[in-house]
Amino acid sequence: MGATLVLATAAASEPTLRQDKGVVIAVDSPSLCRVDSFELLTVDGETVLFDTSELRFRTEFPAAHLIEQQVIGDQIVVTFKLDGERLVVTQVDDEAH
């Protein structure tokens, strides 16, 4: 019974993933292969800063694609978790990826 309690406690402490949708309005990118953060103008009209410093970008959505999205203005979907005050991105998608 003690192991069950430990597993339940560990599962309860997992961060809840959330999603937001909008257009990229700013990108902090020190190189083409790296993006540290970006700002999203959500469909609700709110500007939100997302932290991508821990994100492993996928081949189908490389870091430079966020800059392309800023220029194009297409909506993206951001999956993230809360880490204190930071909104830490776990995945980024658009209609093509």
N, C-alpha and C positions, 0 to 999 in steps of 0.2 A: 504494500500500500504506500510506503514511503517513496518508491520510485514513481508511482503514478502522480503523487503530489508534486514531485520535482518536475516531471514532464509538463504537467498542467501549468505550473508556475513559469517555466521557461517559455511555453507557448503564449501565455498571457502577456509576457514582457516583450514579444516581438512587435516592432513598430507597425502601425497601420499604414498601409499604402493609400495614397490619395491621388486624384487626377485633377488636372486643370487643362483648359483648352484656350488658345488664343494665338496672337501673332508676336513674333520676336521683334523687340524694338531696340535692343542693345545687346552686344556680345563682348565679354572680356576674354579675348583670345590672344595670348602671348605668342602663339605660333599656329600654323595651319593644322597641326595635329593635336592641338590642345585648346580646350575651352575651360576656363575656371568658373565662369558664371554667365548667366544671361538674364535679361529682363523680358517678361512676357506681359503684353497687354491682354488681359483675359476677356472673354466674351461678355463679362459683367462690367467691363470698363475699369478694372483695377490693375495697377502695375505691380507685378510681383517679381522679386529677385530670387532666382534659383541657383543653387550651388551645384556645379558639375565636377568639382575637384575629385570626387571619389568615383565618378562614372566611367565605366569602360565602354567607350563608344563601339557600336557594332559596325561591321563592314558595310551593311546596307544603310547605315545612318552614321557616317563619320563626323568627327568634330567640325570640320569645315562646312558641313551641310547646314549647321545652325546659322552661319554667316549667309549662306545662300538663301535660307528661309527669311532672314531679316530683309534682304534685298527684294525678294519675290513678294513677300507679304502673305504667303499662304499660312493657314492655321496649322498648328501642331498640337499634339496631345502630350502632356508631361505627366509622368508617373513619379511620385516623390514620397518621401517620409519626413516627418519632423524630427529634428535633432536639436533640441533646445529651441533657439530662435531661427536656426538654419532650415531651409527647405532643400533637402538633399535629393537630387534627381537619381532615380533608379533606371529610368528608361525614357526615351524621347521617340515619338513617332509622328509621321505625317501621312497623308493619304497614299503616297507612293511607297512608303516604307513601313 
